[in-house]
Amino acid sequence: MVLINVIICYHLLAVSVLSFTESFTARIKTNSNLRYSNGKHSFFVTNDVGDADDTNDVTTDLKLEGYDLPSVNDDRNQKASALKRELLQLAASYDRGFGATPRARKEASDIIQKLAVIMPTENAARGIDGNGGDNDVPLKGTWRMIWTTALDVVSLAASPIAAPSAIYQVIDPPVATNIIDFIPRIQTFFPPSIAQSSLLRAEVGTRAYSRIGRPNRVGLVFEGIKLQPVEIFGQKVDSLPPISVDFTWPQNFLAQFVPGIDDLGSTQNDPDALGYFDVEYLDDDLLVIKQQGEGRFALVKVDNYDP
C-alpha cells in the first residue's frame, strides 16, 4: 500500500513539473518576441510562437502600460525621410537644378525612382476636378519648387536680364496656377543696400482634371497668362494693372451661340492626350511630378506664395 502511494505521489509530482516547464518555456518564447525600438518605449510582439491567447495578453498589457506598438510603416517612413534629405541636399548644392551636372541629374533621378516605390498616397489625382469637396484632395495646396530638370524652366536661368526667383505651383481644384517670380539679374550681384528689390510675377493659369484609368495623372488645359509687377526699386506696385492674355475667350464666346462646344476636343477619355503630368511621389510635405517627356519637378508644401 505504501508503495502504491509513493508511485501516485511521484506521478503527480512529474505531471506538475512538466506542466510548469511547458508554461515557463511558452512565457520565455513569448517574451523573447518583445523588441525595444529606437530608444523609445515601443515593443513588437509576433504571433508565430507561444499560445495565441498569451500573446494577446502580452500585447494588451503593453497597451495598458502606455507603450506604443510600432507602425508597420515605420521602416518606409525612415527610408522616405532619408531619400528626401538627399534630394534637398542636391537641390541646395545645384541651385534647384539650374546648375546641375549630368551626374547630379542622374543622382536625383535615382532618388526619385526610389521614392516612387514607397509612395504612401494612392490615387493622387482624386478630387482634382473640383467636384468632390476639399476633404480628400491630396494635391491641394501651395507647393514651392526645389528641383527641376524641365528644359522650359531650366532655360529661364540663361537670360542675362532676369533671373528666376521662387517658383510655385498653387493647386486649388480645378485650377492649377504656375507662378514664377523674376528679379533683375543685376540685383543678384549687389547687396540690398545698393540694388533695391524689384520683382515681376508671371502666372500661368491652367484647368486641371483627372484622366480616366490613370489615378496618378492630371490633365491640364491652359487658360491664360498674367504678368504682374510686384516691386520696383523697393516700392510695392502690385496695385498696377497686370498684363493678361486669356486663352479661353474664343471658346467662351462661341459657347454662347453653339451649345455643347465646351465638350468638343475633350481629352478626359484619352489618358495619353497631350497636356498632363504624372504624380511620382506625394506625401504631406513633398510632391514630385513628371511632365510629358523627361522633365521632373520636386516641390515642398508651404503656407503661402507671398513674394
Backbone bond lengths (Angstrom), bond angles and torsions (degrees), N, CA, C in turn:
res aa  C-N    CA-C-N  psi(-1)  N-CA   C-N-CA  omega(-1)  CA-C   N-CA-C  phi
1 M - - - 1.466 - - 1.527 110.20 -
2 V 1.285 117.25 -44.51 1.469 121.85 177.61 1.521 110.58 -59.69
3 L 1.320 115.93 -41.52 1.458 120.25 179.55 1.517 111.38 -61.35
4 I 1.355 115.52 -40.23 1.479 119.66 179.30 1.520 110.51 -63.55
5 N 1.348 115.95 -42.61 1.479 120.02 179.27 1.526 111.17 -62.72
6 V 1.330 116.82 -40.27 1.462 120.69 179.00 1.522 110.69 -62.51
7 I 1.341 116.36 -43.70 1.466 120.70 180.00 1.523 110.80 -62.44
8 I 1.345 117.14 -42.99 1.475 121.34 179.90 1.524 110.40 -63.02
9 C 1.335 116.84 -45.03 1.467 120.68 179.73 1.535 111.32 -62.69
10 Y 1.314 115.22 -43.08 1.463 119.75 178.99 1.529 110.95 -60.99
11 H 1.340 116.47 -41.73 1.460 121.08 179.80 1.537 111.08 -63.34
12 L 1.346 114.87 -45.17 1.469 118.61 179.34 1.526 111.44 -62.77
13 L 1.324 116.79 -39.25 1.454 121.09 179.01 1.525 111.13 -64.57
14 A 1.324 117.50 -40.82 1.469 121.73 -179.84 1.526 110.54 -64.88
15 V 1.342 115.28 -41.89 1.467 119.30 179.34 1.530 110.60 -62.84
16 S 1.333 116.42 -42.40 1.471 120.98 -179.55 1.518 111.21 -63.80
17 V 1.355 116.53 -44.78 1.451 120.51 179.03 1.524 111.00 -62.20
18 L 1.351 116.81 -43.31 1.454 120.59 -179.73 1.522 111.15 -63.42
19 S 1.319 116.83 -42.60 1.466 121.26 179.55 1.516 111.14 -63.23
20 F 1.354 116.01 -42.79 1.463 120.33 179.51 1.529 111.09 -64.20
21 T 1.355 115.50 -40.95 1.462 120.08 -178.88 1.519 111.17 -63.73
22 E 1.336 118.16 -43.96 1.463 121.73 -179.98 1.522 111.15 -64.04
23 S 1.338 115.65 -43.24 1.464 119.35 -179.97 1.518 111.36 -64.69
24 F 1.345 115.96 -43.60 1.467 120.50 -178.68 1.524 110.83 -65.02
25 T 1.362 116.49 -39.93 1.471 120.61 179.03 1.514 111.10 -64.80
26 A 1.342 116.15 -41.55 1.467 119.94 179.41 1.513 110.87 -62.52
27 R 1.366 116.01 -39.60 1.467 119.04 178.80 1.518 111.85 -65.49
28 I 1.330 115.64 -39.29 1.464 119.24 178.72 1.520 110.25 -63.51
29 K 1.340 116.64 -42.84 1.458 120.22 179.76 1.517 110.53 -63.46
30 T 1.320 115.82 -42.96 1.456 119.34 179.50 1.511 110.96 -62.68
31 N 1.332 116.86 -46.19 1.452 120.53 -178.83 1.515 112.36 -67.42
32 S 1.336 117.30 -25.50 1.455 120.26 -178.92 1.520 111.48 -68.82
33 N 1.341 116.38 -14.96 1.451 119.20 179.30 1.524 112.57 -91.09
34 L 1.310 117.24 -0.50 1.447 119.69 174.87 1.518 108.13 -77.11
35 R 1.354 115.82 132.69 1.445 118.87 -176.33 1.519 109.87 -131.31
36 Y 1.323 115.14 126.33 1.455 121.31 176.85 1.513 107.77 -81.61
37 S 1.352 117.79 130.30 1.455 120.03 -169.47 1.518 111.69 -128.72
38 N 1.360 115.69 131.42 1.455 123.68 169.39 1.517 114.01 57.80
39 G 1.315 117.44 26.27 1.445 119.72 177.90 1.505 114.72 72.27
40 K 1.339 117.17 9.87 1.455 121.29 179.71 1.518 109.51 -113.47
41 H 1.310 116.94 169.02 1.455 120.92 179.92 1.518 109.58 -82.84
42 S 1.299 117.24 72.11 1.461 121.01 177.34 1.518 108.15 -136.08
43 F 1.332 115.80 140.41 1.459 121.75 -176.93 1.513 109.32 -128.68
44 F 1.310 114.36 157.59 1.462 120.03 176.02 1.527 108.34 -120.15
45 V 1.323 118.29 126.83 1.459 122.83 -177.80 1.510 108.92 -118.62
46 T 1.336 116.97 121.88 1.456 120.66 178.79 1.511 109.53 -94.13
47 N 1.326 116.14 161.60 1.457 122.25 -177.42 1.522 112.33 -109.73
48 D 1.337 116.82 13.62 1.465 118.40 -173.65 1.527 112.75 -92.75
49 V 1.332 119.55 -4.52 1.453 121.39 177.17 1.508 108.55 -134.03
50 G 1.319 114.93 159.56 1.454 119.00 177.77 1.503 111.58 74.07
51 D 1.306 115.86 175.14 1.450 122.17 179.24 1.519 109.36 -75.16
52 A 1.325 116.86 140.82 1.461 120.77 -176.16 1.518 111.35 -62.01
53 D 1.323 116.58 -39.78 1.457 119.56 -179.90 1.516 111.03 -64.96
54 D 1.364 116.56 -38.86 1.457 120.50 179.39 1.523 110.25 -63.07
55 T 1.359 116.92 -42.47 1.457 120.79 -179.50 1.516 110.50 -62.98
56 N 1.334 117.11 -43.44 1.453 120.14 178.69 1.524 110.88 -62.92
57 D 1.350 115.65 -36.13 1.459 119.01 178.31 1.520 110.53 -63.11
58 V 1.372 116.42 -42.74 1.457 120.30 -179.44 1.531 109.85 -63.51
59 T 1.362 116.72 -44.72 1.450 120.67 179.29 1.517 110.99 -60.27
60 T 1.328 116.51 -44.41 1.459 120.47 179.25 1.515 110.96 -62.81
61 D 1.353 116.40 -42.24 1.459 119.99 179.31 1.519 111.26 -60.16
62 L 1.348 116.25 -41.38 1.459 119.51 -179.97 1.518 111.48 -63.57
63 K 1.342 116.11 -40.99 1.454 119.45 179.97 1.530 110.40 -66.10
64 L 1.336 116.16 -40.27 1.449 119.67 179.53 1.519 111.46 -65.63
65 E 1.334 116.72 -29.97 1.458 120.25 -179.56 1.530 112.15 -83.38
66 G 1.352 118.14 0.50 1.455 121.05 175.91 1.506 115.02 91.57
67 Y 1.333 118.43 9.69 1.456 120.67 178.64 1.527 109.75 -81.79
68 D 1.347 117.42 144.00 1.453 122.60 178.15 1.516 109.71 -99.79
69 L 1.320 116.01 122.86 1.461 119.52 175.35 1.525 108.58 -77.01
70 P 1.330 118.73 132.17 1.458 121.19 -174.34 1.520 112.35 -64.66
71 S 1.330 116.04 147.70 1.454 121.90 178.29 1.518 109.70 -75.90
72 V 1.340 115.01 151.41 1.463 119.56 176.96 1.520 111.00 -68.94
73 N 1.351 117.32 -13.79 1.449 120.89 -179.42 1.527 113.32 -91.73
74 D 1.338 117.43 0.89 1.459 119.84 -176.14 1.526 112.49 -56.67
75 D 1.320 116.62 -45.92 1.465 120.26 -177.50 1.517 110.35 -64.81
76 R 1.339 117.34 -42.36 1.463 121.04 178.94 1.525 111.12 -64.03
77 N 1.326 117.10 -40.91 1.465 120.35 179.22 1.521 111.54 -63.95
78 Q 1.339 116.45 -38.80 1.458 120.04 179.00 1.524 110.85 -65.90
79 K 1.322 116.70 -41.24 1.460 119.97 177.87 1.520 111.03 -64.16
80 A 1.338 116.16 -43.58 1.463 120.17 -179.78 1.526 110.87 -62.56
81 S 1.314 117.78 -42.04 1.461 121.37 179.77 1.522 111.27 -62.03
82 A 1.336 116.27 -41.91 1.466 120.20 179.66 1.531 110.88 -65.96
83 L 1.334 116.99 -42.17 1.461 120.29 -179.73 1.520 111.33 -67.55
84 K 1.331 117.47 -39.90 1.467 120.59 178.62 1.523 110.72 -64.74
85 R 1.320 116.12 -36.47 1.463 119.88 177.59 1.534 110.35 -63.95
86 E 1.320 117.10 -41.65 1.465 120.66 178.07 1.532 110.94 -63.32
87 L 1.330 116.33 -40.18 1.464 120.08 -179.74 1.524 110.99 -66.63
88 L 1.326 117.18 -40.26 1.463 120.73 177.79 1.526 111.18 -64.28
89 Q 1.324 117.05 -37.14 1.463 120.39 178.03 1.522 111.02 -64.80
90 L 1.332 116.61 -41.48 1.467 119.85 176.63 1.527 110.71 -63.69
91 A 1.330 116.51 -43.43 1.461 120.74 -179.06 1.523 111.33 -60.37
92 A 1.329 116.27 -40.81 1.463 119.99 179.53 1.523 111.86 -70.11
93 S 1.316 116.46 -35.29 1.470 120.47 -176.07 1.519 112.65 -77.07
94 Y 1.335 117.25 -28.23 1.469 120.66 -173.65 1.527 112.67 -120.62
95 D 1.334 115.99 30.21 1.465 121.70 171.67 1.526 112.05 52.22
96 R 1.325 115.33 53.46 1.479 122.95 176.04 1.533 113.26 61.56
97 G 1.316 116.65 15.51 1.464 120.87 -179.22 1.506 113.18 104.87
98 F 1.354 118.02 -14.03 1.460 120.62 -179.62 1.524 111.34 -65.47
99 G 1.327 117.44 -29.95 1.458 121.05 179.38 1.514 112.79 -113.97
100 A 1.326 116.51 25.10 1.462 120.16 -174.72 1.520 112.31 -75.29
101 T 1.324 115.25 140.41 1.455 122.03 172.85 1.530 108.66 -86.34
102 P 1.330 117.44 163.91 1.470 119.10 175.80 1.528 112.63 -55.05
103 R 1.335 116.69 -37.92 1.460 119.09 179.58 1.527 111.11 -65.77
104 A 1.348 116.65 -39.56 1.460 120.44 179.26 1.531 110.66 -66.00
105 R 1.333 117.30 -40.19 1.467 120.29 177.91 1.531 110.50 -63.63
106 K 1.320 116.27 -40.16 1.469 120.11 178.58 1.525 110.16 -64.54
107 E 1.317 116.73 -41.91 1.460 120.62 -179.76 1.523 110.90 -64.66
108 A 1.332 116.76 -41.98 1.465 120.21 178.23 1.528 110.74 -64.99
109 S 1.322 116.72 -39.92 1.465 120.68 178.85 1.526 110.96 -62.21
110 D 1.329 116.54 -40.97 1.474 120.23 178.41 1.532 111.01 -63.80
111 I 1.327 116.46 -40.73 1.468 120.07 179.03 1.519 110.26 -63.27
112 I 1.330 116.65 -44.63 1.463 120.89 -178.90 1.522 111.02 -63.70
113 Q 1.319 116.94 -39.09 1.467 119.86 178.21 1.525 111.16 -63.47
114 K 1.327 117.05 -37.82 1.466 120.20 177.41 1.525 110.72 -68.71
115 L 1.321 116.60 -37.84 1.467 119.92 177.11 1.531 110.88 -64.53
116 A 1.329 116.65 -39.27 1.458 120.55 -177.68 1.522 111.79 -59.82
117 V 1.320 116.20 -32.90 1.469 120.38 -178.63 1.527 111.35 -66.68
118 I 1.328 116.99 -30.10 1.463 120.46 -175.37 1.534 111.68 -112.04
119 M 1.337 117.68 22.17 1.465 119.83 -179.90 1.530 110.47 -59.01
120 P 1.329 118.44 126.14 1.465 120.48 -176.52 1.527 114.47 -83.48
121 T 1.336 117.49 -12.98 1.462 121.06 -173.48 1.517 110.80 -96.87
122 E 1.305 116.16 123.44 1.458 121.49 175.72 1.527 109.36 -98.12
123 N 1.343 115.03 146.22 1.469 120.62 179.24 1.529 109.90 51.19
124 A 1.330 114.99 61.40 1.464 120.64 -173.86 1.522 112.94 -63.76
125 A 1.323 118.64 -23.14 1.459 121.77 -177.02 1.525 112.79 -86.83
126 R 1.308 118.56 1.85 1.458 119.50 -176.32 1.534 111.00 -63.61
127 G 1.312 114.39 138.14 1.450 120.90 178.99 1.510 114.86 80.57
128 I 1.336 118.57 -0.39 1.459 120.65 -175.21 1.521 111.32 -70.11
129 D 1.336 118.32 -20.49 1.462 121.25 179.18 1.525 112.40 -72.28
130 G 1.328 116.54 -14.64 1.448 119.48 176.97 1.504 115.77 82.86
131 N 1.332 116.86 10.20 1.463 119.37 -178.19 1.525 112.83 -111.04
132 G 1.332 116.81 13.64 1.462 119.38 -178.68 1.512 113.36 -118.28
133 G 1.332 117.48 13.10 1.459 119.35 -177.07 1.514 111.71 81.86
134 D 1.326 115.63 -179.03 1.465 120.93 -176.21 1.521 113.37 -101.80
135 N 1.317 117.57 2.54 1.464 119.73 -172.15 1.519 113.41 -74.18
136 D 1.322 117.86 -29.47 1.457 119.70 -174.55 1.519 109.91 -139.08
137 V 1.330 115.93 68.89 1.465 122.21 178.57 1.526 106.93 -128.54
138 P 1.326 117.98 91.33 1.477 120.33 -174.22 1.516 114.66 -58.20
139 L 1.337 117.59 -31.58 1.458 120.86 -175.58 1.522 113.11 -83.15
140 K 1.290 118.32 -13.42 1.461 121.37 -175.54 1.529 110.62 -62.07
141 G 1.331 116.39 134.65 1.455 120.26 177.49 1.514 112.04 142.12
142 T 1.314 115.17 -176.15 1.462 122.79 177.91 1.521 108.72 -107.52
143 W 1.320 115.93 122.22 1.456 121.96 -175.53 1.528 109.34 -120.09
144 R 1.337 117.04 131.20 1.461 122.37 -179.75 1.525 109.64 -108.51
145 M 1.309 115.80 132.41 1.457 121.35 -175.21 1.527 111.40 -71.69
146 I 1.334 115.30 134.48 1.457 121.02 174.27 1.528 111.91 -118.59
147 W 1.336 117.09 -15.59 1.477 119.99 -178.19 1.515 108.99 -157.28
148 T 1.331 115.75 141.12 1.454 119.80 174.24 1.518 110.43 -152.65
149 T 1.330 114.25 152.66 1.467 121.18 170.62 1.526 109.82 -123.90
150 A 1.338 116.97 8.15 1.463 121.42 -178.24 1.526 109.77 -70.22
151 L 1.304 117.16 124.05 1.457 121.97 -174.74 1.525 111.45 -62.19
152 D 1.348 117.24 -37.80 1.462 119.14 -177.62 1.520 112.22 -66.41
153 V 1.328 117.50 -21.60 1.464 120.97 177.63 1.521 110.49 -95.48
154 V 1.322 117.53 -44.69 1.466 120.86 -179.93 1.526 110.97 -58.85
155 S 1.326 116.83 -34.83 1.470 120.38 -178.60 1.523 112.67 -68.02
156 L 1.324 118.08 -15.47 1.458 120.78 178.66 1.525 111.24 -63.05
157 A 1.324 116.21 -28.54 1.466 120.15 -178.45 1.523 112.50 -73.01
158 A 1.333 117.43 -8.45 1.462 120.45 -178.68 1.522 112.51 -81.67
159 S 1.317 117.40 -11.08 1.458 120.27 -177.84 1.527 110.71 -68.23
160 P 1.348 118.50 131.44 1.466 120.27 177.01 1.526 112.39 -81.73
161 I 1.311 117.27 -5.53 1.470 121.40 -175.50 1.520 111.96 -102.30
162 A 1.332 117.00 -49.29 1.464 121.29 -175.80 1.518 110.12 -123.80
163 A 1.325 115.53 141.78 1.473 122.10 178.56 1.525 109.18 -112.29
164 P 1.334 117.37 138.19 1.470 119.02 177.41 1.525 110.91 -70.43
165 S 1.307 115.21 132.00 1.468 121.45 175.86 1.528 107.70 -101.20
166 A 1.317 118.34 -129.96 1.465 120.62 -178.77 1.531 110.75 -69.34
167 I 1.334 115.07 143.86 1.469 121.95 178.72 1.528 107.70 -127.64
168 Y 1.324 115.56 130.25 1.465 120.68 -175.92 1.520 110.87 -127.09
169 Q 1.317 113.84 159.06 1.456 121.30 163.73 1.524 106.58 -128.13
170 V 1.310 115.14 114.96 1.459 121.63 -177.99 1.524 107.69 -104.35
171 I 1.325 116.01 115.72 1.466 121.03 -176.13 1.521 109.15 -111.50
172 D 1.316 114.65 112.25 1.468 122.22 175.96 1.521 106.50 -131.27
173 P 1.353 116.88 84.77 1.467 122.09 -168.48 1.529 112.93 -46.57
174 P 1.351 115.39 136.18 1.476 127.09 4.66 1.527 114.04 -93.01
175 V 1.310 118.29 17.77 1.459 121.13 -177.38 1.527 109.98 -98.72
176 A 1.321 116.36 133.03 1.461 122.72 173.35 1.523 107.55 -125.45
177 T 1.322 116.32 118.32 1.458 121.24 -175.02 1.519 110.38 -113.45
178 N 1.330 115.69 124.92 1.457 121.30 174.15 1.528 108.60 -91.59
179 I 1.322 116.57 125.75 1.464 122.25 -177.49 1.527 109.04 -118.96
180 I 1.326 115.59 127.76 1.461 121.28 177.00 1.522 108.12 -127.53
181 D 1.322 116.17 121.78 1.456 121.40 175.98 1.529 109.48 -94.97
182 F 1.343 115.41 134.67 1.456 121.36 178.47 1.523 109.84 -117.45
183 I 1.321 115.70 141.29 1.457 121.55 174.08 1.524 108.36 -125.69
184 P 1.336 118.09 153.30 1.472 119.06 177.85 1.527 111.02 -59.52
185 R 1.314 115.66 138.39 1.462 119.64 -178.46 1.534 111.19 -59.03
186 I 1.328 117.19 -38.00 1.445 120.69 -178.40 1.526 112.05 -65.49
187 Q 1.327 115.51 -24.50 1.470 120.08 -179.81 1.516 111.59 -63.94
188 T 1.322 117.46 -25.86 1.466 121.35 -178.50 1.526 112.27 -78.17
189 F 1.339 116.90 -11.57 1.459 120.53 -176.25 1.516 113.80 -93.08
190 F 1.334 117.34 -15.33 1.456 120.72 -172.85 1.526 111.08 -126.09
191 P 1.321 116.61 155.37 1.469 119.50 176.63 1.532 110.22 -68.55
192 P 1.357 117.11 159.52 1.472 120.55 -177.99 1.523 113.82 -57.70
193 S 1.337 117.98 -27.32 1.458 119.83 -179.14 1.524 112.41 -68.02
194 I 1.330 116.62 -21.86 1.460 120.82 -179.97 1.527 110.97 -100.72
195 A 1.342 116.65 -48.96 1.462 121.53 -179.02 1.533 108.66 -104.10
196 Q 1.331 115.81 99.79 1.455 119.99 179.39 1.540 110.12 -66.22
197 S 1.322 114.82 149.49 1.460 121.13 -172.77 1.523 112.54 -67.75
198 S 1.321 114.72 131.26 1.466 122.73 171.04 1.516 107.79 -131.36
199 L 1.332 116.48 142.08 1.467 119.54 -175.58 1.523 109.89 -150.55
200 L 1.314 114.82 133.68 1.461 123.09 175.03 1.523 108.19 -118.58
201 R 1.317 116.23 130.67 1.467 120.52 -178.39 1.529 110.39 -109.63
202 A 1.350 114.76 129.08 1.465 121.36 174.68 1.523 109.01 -108.36
203 E 1.321 116.28 130.78 1.456 121.78 179.22 1.525 109.34 -122.92
204 V 1.313 115.65 124.51 1.464 121.72 177.03 1.525 107.69 -110.11
205 G 1.322 115.17 113.15 1.467 120.23 -177.21 1.517 111.88 -90.80
206 T 1.320 116.36 133.79 1.463 121.76 176.52 1.526 109.35 -134.02
207 R 1.310 115.29 154.93 1.461 120.97 172.50 1.524 107.50 -102.83
208 A 1.309 116.14 124.99 1.468 121.55 -176.61 1.525 110.17 -98.75
209 Y 1.300 115.90 146.40 1.462 120.78 177.38 1.526 109.53 -154.37
210 S 1.303 115.70 157.71 1.464 120.74 -178.88 1.518 110.38 -79.22
211 R 1.312 115.33 155.99 1.459 122.52 175.62 1.522 108.55 -110.13
212 I 1.316 116.10 124.52 1.461 121.46 -176.91 1.524 110.39 -59.10
213 G 1.329 115.11 130.11 1.455 121.12 178.04 1.509 114.51 83.88
214 R 1.336 118.71 -1.21 1.462 122.29 179.17 1.532 108.37 -127.09
215 P 1.320 117.96 88.74 1.467 120.91 -172.54 1.522 114.77 -65.21
216 N 1.350 117.32 -17.62 1.465 120.40 -179.75 1.526 112.63 -112.41
217 R 1.325 116.59 15.65 1.462 120.82 -178.64 1.528 109.96 -110.34
218 V 1.340 115.08 136.54 1.458 121.71 178.88 1.518 108.91 -120.53
219 G 1.331 116.16 120.04 1.453 120.75 175.65 1.521 110.82 -80.62
220 L 1.332 116.80 151.64 1.459 121.86 -177.09 1.525 110.28 -133.04
221 V 1.319 115.10 136.99 1.462 121.82 172.88 1.519 107.20 -123.24
222 F 1.334 117.36 119.36 1.455 121.04 -178.76 1.524 109.61 -72.28
223 E 1.330 115.37 131.95 1.461 120.26 -175.97 1.517 113.47 -117.45
224 G 1.334 117.62 -21.05 1.451 117.12 -179.99 1.515 112.33 172.99
225 I 1.336 114.84 169.45 1.451 121.40 177.57 1.523 108.60 -136.99
226 K 1.315 115.78 145.58 1.466 120.83 -178.31 1.519 109.21 -138.34
227 L 1.322 116.76 134.67 1.461 123.66 174.89 1.522 108.14 -112.52
228 Q 1.345 115.86 119.97 1.457 120.82 -175.30 1.532 110.68 -126.30
229 P 1.360 117.76 114.55 1.470 118.84 172.00 1.531 109.50 -65.96
230 V 1.323 115.66 133.40 1.463 120.44 -178.60 1.522 111.19 -110.16
231 E 1.330 116.40 -44.48 1.459 121.71 179.32 1.525 110.47 -139.18
232 I 1.331 115.97 142.82 1.453 121.00 172.18 1.529 107.54 -135.02
233 F 1.318 115.84 115.82 1.467 122.70 -179.22 1.538 111.71 50.88
234 G 1.324 114.67 44.68 1.454 120.16 175.58 1.505 115.23 83.39
235 Q 1.312 118.61 -1.32 1.462 122.19 -179.28 1.527 110.29 -105.32
236 K 1.334 115.72 132.66 1.462 120.37 177.79 1.524 110.17 -68.27
237 V 1.327 115.45 129.31 1.464 120.58 179.27 1.529 110.70 -132.90
238 D 1.342 116.25 23.34 1.461 118.89 -177.21 1.520 113.33 -69.84
239 S 1.344 116.65 -3.95 1.462 119.98 175.61 1.522 111.51 -82.92
240 L 1.329 116.83 -11.08 1.466 119.93 176.87 1.522 109.92 -67.11
241 P 1.329 117.30 146.19 1.468 119.39 179.97 1.520 111.19 -66.93
242 P 1.314 117.64 138.34 1.468 120.50 179.58 1.522 111.64 -78.33
243 I 1.311 114.83 163.77 1.458 121.46 170.22 1.526 107.03 -95.69
244 S 1.326 116.70 117.73 1.469 120.24 -172.77 1.526 110.83 -125.83
245 V 1.314 114.70 147.75 1.460 122.18 172.75 1.518 107.27 -129.68
246 D 1.329 116.50 122.30 1.461 122.21 -178.40 1.527 108.60 -101.95
247 F 1.339 115.73 116.09 1.461 120.04 -179.66 1.524 112.60 -83.99
248 T 1.315 117.73 -7.45 1.463 120.08 -173.66 1.526 113.18 -98.38
249 W 1.340 117.97 -10.64 1.462 117.83 -171.45 1.532 113.54 -62.79
250 P 1.349 120.44 -36.54 1.476 116.61 179.27 1.525 112.06 -61.38
251 Q 1.343 116.23 -42.66 1.455 119.40 -179.33 1.526 110.75 -68.80
252 N 1.333 116.32 -40.50 1.460 118.89 179.05 1.521 111.45 -64.78
253 F 1.324 115.42 -36.09 1.469 119.46 178.65 1.523 111.11 -66.45
254 L 1.331 116.00 -46.06 1.458 119.79 -179.22 1.528 112.16 -68.09
255 A 1.346 116.44 -29.02 1.467 119.70 -179.27 1.515 112.17 -62.96
256 Q 1.327 117.88 -21.60 1.452 120.52 177.83 1.525 111.76 -69.43
257 F 1.336 116.24 -23.75 1.451 120.50 -175.10 1.526 113.16 -114.68
258 V 1.333 117.13 -19.95 1.467 121.26 -177.68 1.524 108.77 -123.93
259 P 1.324 119.15 93.49 1.464 121.25 179.53 1.529 111.25 -60.15
260 G 1.327 115.40 138.17 1.459 120.69 176.47 1.508 114.34 88.26
261 I 1.347 117.06 -1.26 1.467 118.17 -178.58 1.529 111.70 -67.05
262 D 1.341 116.55 -22.57 1.471 119.58 178.44 1.513 112.08 -61.76
263 D 1.335 116.71 -27.91 1.463 120.38 -176.79 1.524 112.76 -86.88
264 L 1.343 116.71 -10.72 1.454 118.82 -179.79 1.522 110.21 -69.65
265 G 1.302 115.25 136.14 1.459 119.35 179.16 1.517 113.93 74.91
266 S 1.332 117.25 13.06 1.462 119.16 179.42 1.519 110.00 -64.36
267 T 1.336 115.72 137.41 1.470 121.16 -177.97 1.516 112.01 -109.67
268 Q 1.337 117.74 9.96 1.461 119.37 -176.41 1.514 111.72 -63.71
269 N 1.338 116.98 -34.04 1.458 120.34 -178.86 1.525 112.70 -83.07
270 D 1.314 116.89 -5.91 1.461 121.28 177.74 1.523 107.99 -111.95
271 P 1.324 118.14 99.20 1.469 120.18 -173.80 1.513 114.09 -64.49
272 D 1.344 117.64 -20.53 1.458 120.71 -175.88 1.526 112.97 -105.27
273 A 1.331 117.24 10.27 1.462 120.20 178.68 1.527 110.34 -64.45
274 L 1.311 116.99 155.43 1.454 122.17 -177.46 1.529 111.12 -60.92
275 G 1.338 114.78 148.46 1.448 120.49 176.31 1.513 114.04 91.75
276 Y 1.330 117.24 76.17 1.458 120.35 178.86 1.526 109.75 -163.97
277 F 1.339 114.87 167.83 1.463 120.50 166.07 1.519 108.58 -137.45
278 D 1.331 115.68 152.96 1.467 122.25 177.67 1.523 109.24 -106.43
279 V 1.310 115.96 137.48 1.463 121.47 176.16 1.522 107.69 -84.51
280 E 1.331 116.28 116.26 1.460 120.86 179.92 1.523 111.95 -94.92
281 Y 1.335 116.51 -28.40 1.465 120.07 176.07 1.517 108.30 -154.07
282 L 1.335 115.40 140.33 1.454 120.48 178.67 1.518 109.61 -154.72
283 D 1.338 115.40 124.95 1.460 120.64 168.80 1.528 107.14 -139.12
284 D 1.306 118.13 -159.12 1.457 120.59 -173.92 1.518 113.55 -69.80
285 D 1.331 118.25 -21.13 1.466 118.65 -175.59 1.519 114.90 -133.74
286 L 1.334 119.63 0.31 1.458 121.17 179.29 1.524 110.43 -137.75
287 L 1.332 114.98 134.88 1.460 122.29 176.05 1.520 108.41 -127.63
288 V 1.328 116.71 129.05 1.464 122.18 175.24 1.522 107.52 -123.47
289 I 1.329 115.60 123.33 1.464 120.04 179.96 1.524 109.43 -125.27
290 K 1.321 114.24 156.10 1.461 120.74 178.98 1.515 108.85 -126.00
291 Q 1.326 116.15 124.42 1.447 121.06 176.37 1.530 110.17 -74.29
292 Q 1.332 114.33 172.52 1.455 117.92 168.42 1.528 108.12 -59.02
293 G 1.292 116.51 134.28 1.449 119.92 -173.40 1.514 109.54 95.08
294 E 1.326 117.21 -137.14 1.461 120.45 -174.30 1.524 113.65 -118.18
295 G 1.322 118.09 0.87 1.460 120.20 -177.48 1.517 112.71 -70.63
296 R 1.333 116.26 126.99 1.470 121.49 -179.99 1.525 109.86 -120.17
297 F 1.325 114.77 151.62 1.461 122.36 174.21 1.523 108.22 -130.96
298 A 1.316 116.02 135.70 1.460 121.99 169.22 1.516 106.67 -115.92
299 L 1.329 116.43 130.25 1.458 121.38 -175.22 1.530 109.92 -135.53
300 V 1.311 115.95 145.01 1.459 120.84 176.30 1.530 108.80 -107.69
301 K 1.317 115.94 149.49 1.458 120.87 -178.33 1.516 109.46 -79.76
302 V 1.338 115.90 133.72 1.459 121.82 179.14 1.529 108.87 -130.71
303 D 1.325 115.37 168.84 1.458 120.31 -175.68 1.514 113.22 -77.88
304 N 1.335 118.30 -30.53 1.462 120.60 -176.68 1.522 109.38 -157.43
305 Y 1.320 115.36 177.03 1.468 121.10 178.59 1.519 110.43 -122.56
306 D 1.310 116.14 33.79 1.464 119.92 176.08 1.522 110.02 -62.38
307 P 1.339 117.80 137.73 1.468 119.58 -179.32 1.522 111.90 -69.99
